[in-house]
Amino acid sequence: MNETVKLLPTLAAETLQSRSVVVLLSIFAVIVCVVVHYEVLSTLTTWLKRVELRPRSRILVLIFAILFTHVVEIWIFGLTFFALISGEGHGALVAAYPIGLLDSIYFSAVCFTTLGLGD
């Protein structure tokens, strides 16, 4: 009984530390994605002002550039998620097989696109 009482503060400190790591990495991933998104949109705005394109081509360039940016952001979140589940004490997903990097990217894409497939 006495050992259980001694373990509780240690367990609480480990849980707090683990949650802090998750929160900090999540905040970092969001900041990186916001900066990437801003830089791409800023560069596109500058570039599209200088280049002469037909309106239809201009819109297509814009759409594909933003789509590519979203793919990069999905990978940023997927890599962050994979880093967290690869380490000890940051949570896990239950699966019939070990979760790899591409599984993490897939999970990130499902969450990012709000498909909610329930996988």
C-alpha positions as CSV (number, residue, x, y, z in Angstrom):
1,M,0.0,0.0,0.0
2,N,2.8,2.4,0.9
3,E,4.6,1.7,-2.4
4,T,1.4,2.6,-4.4
5,V,1.2,6.0,-2.6
6,K,4.9,6.7,-3.5
7,L,4.3,5.8,-7.2
8,L,1.3,8.2,-7.7
9,P,3.4,11.4,-7.7
10,T,5.9,9.9,-10.1
11,L,3.1,8.7,-12.4
12,A,1.4,12.1,-12.3
13,A,4.7,13.8,-13.2
14,E,5.3,11.4,-16.1
15,T,1.7,11.9,-17.4
16,L,2.1,15.7,-17.1
17,Q,5.4,15.6,-19.0
18,S,4.0,13.3,-21.7
19,R,1.0,15.5,-22.2
20,S,3.2,18.5,-22.3
21,V,5.3,17.0,-25.1
22,V,2.1,16.2,-27.1
23,V,0.7,19.7,-26.7
24,L,4.0,21.3,-27.6
25,L,4.6,19.2,-30.6
26,S,1.0,19.8,-31.7
27,I,1.4,23.5,-31.3
28,F,4.7,23.4,-33.2
29,A,3.0,21.4,-36.1
30,V,0.2,24.0,-36.3
31,I,2.6,26.9,-36.4
32,V,4.7,25.2,-39.1
33,C,1.6,24.6,-41.2
34,V,0.4,28.2,-40.7
35,V,3.8,29.5,-41.8
36,V,3.9,27.2,-44.8
37,H,0.4,28.2,-45.9
38,Y,1.2,31.9,-45.5
39,E,4.4,31.6,-47.4
40,V,2.9,29.7,-50.3
41,L,0.0,32.2,-50.6
42,S,2.3,35.1,-50.3
43,T,4.6,33.7,-53.0
44,L,1.7,32.9,-55.2
45,T,0.3,36.4,-54.9
46,T,3.6,37.9,-55.9
47,W,4.2,35.5,-58.7
48,L,0.8,35.7,-60.2
49,K,1.0,39.5,-60.3
50,R,4.2,39.3,-62.5
51,V,3.2,36.4,-64.8
52,E,0.8,36.9,-67.6
53,L,-1.7,34.0,-67.6
54,R,-5.2,33.7,-68.9
55,P,-7.8,33.8,-66.0
56,R,-8.6,30.1,-66.3
57,S,-4.9,29.2,-66.1
58,R,-4.3,31.5,-63.2
59,I,-7.1,29.9,-61.2
60,L,-5.8,26.4,-62.1
61,V,-2.3,27.3,-60.9
62,L,-3.8,28.7,-57.7
63,I,-5.9,25.6,-57.0
64,F,-3.1,23.1,-57.6
65,A,-0.6,25.1,-55.5
66,I,-3.1,25.3,-52.6
67,L,-3.9,21.6,-53.0
68,F,-0.1,20.7,-52.9
69,T,0.2,22.9,-49.8
70,H,-2.5,21.0,-48.1
71,V,-0.7,17.7,-49.0
72,V,2.5,19.1,-47.4
73,E,0.5,20.1,-44.3
74,I,-1.1,16.6,-44.1
75,W,2.5,15.2,-44.2
76,I,3.6,17.6,-41.4
77,F,0.8,16.4,-39.1
78,G,1.3,12.8,-40.1
79,L,5.0,13.0,-39.3
80,T,4.3,14.6,-36.0
81,F,1.7,12.0,-35.2
82,F,4.1,9.2,-36.2
83,A,6.9,10.7,-34.0
84,L,4.5,10.8,-31.0
85,I,3.2,7.3,-31.4
86,S,6.7,5.9,-32.0
87,G,7.8,7.2,-28.6
88,E,6.8,5.8,-25.2
89,G,4.1,7.3,-23.1
90,H,2.5,9.6,-25.7
91,G,-0.6,7.5,-26.4
92,A,-1.2,4.9,-29.1
93,L,-3.7,3.5,-31.5
94,V,-4.8,-0.1,-31.3
95,A,-4.4,-2.0,-34.5
96,A,-3.9,-5.6,-35.7
97,Y,-0.5,-4.6,-37.0
98,P,2.2,-2.1,-36.1
99,I,1.3,1.4,-37.3
100,G,3.9,2.7,-39.8
101,L,4.6,6.1,-41.3
102,L,2.1,5.8,-44.2
103,D,-0.6,4.7,-41.8
104,S,0.1,7.9,-39.8
105,I,-0.1,9.9,-43.1
106,Y,-3.4,8.2,-44.0
107,F,-4.8,9.0,-40.5
108,S,-3.7,12.6,-40.8
109,A,-5.4,12.9,-44.2
110,V,-8.6,11.5,-42.9
111,C,-8.6,13.9,-40.0
112,F,-7.4,16.8,-42.1
113,T,-10.1,16.4,-44.7
114,T,-12.7,15.7,-42.0
115,L,-13.8,12.5,-43.8
116,G,-14.1,10.7,-40.5
117,L,-14.0,7.2,-42.0
118,G,-13.8,5.6,-38.6
119,D,-10.7,3.6,-39.3
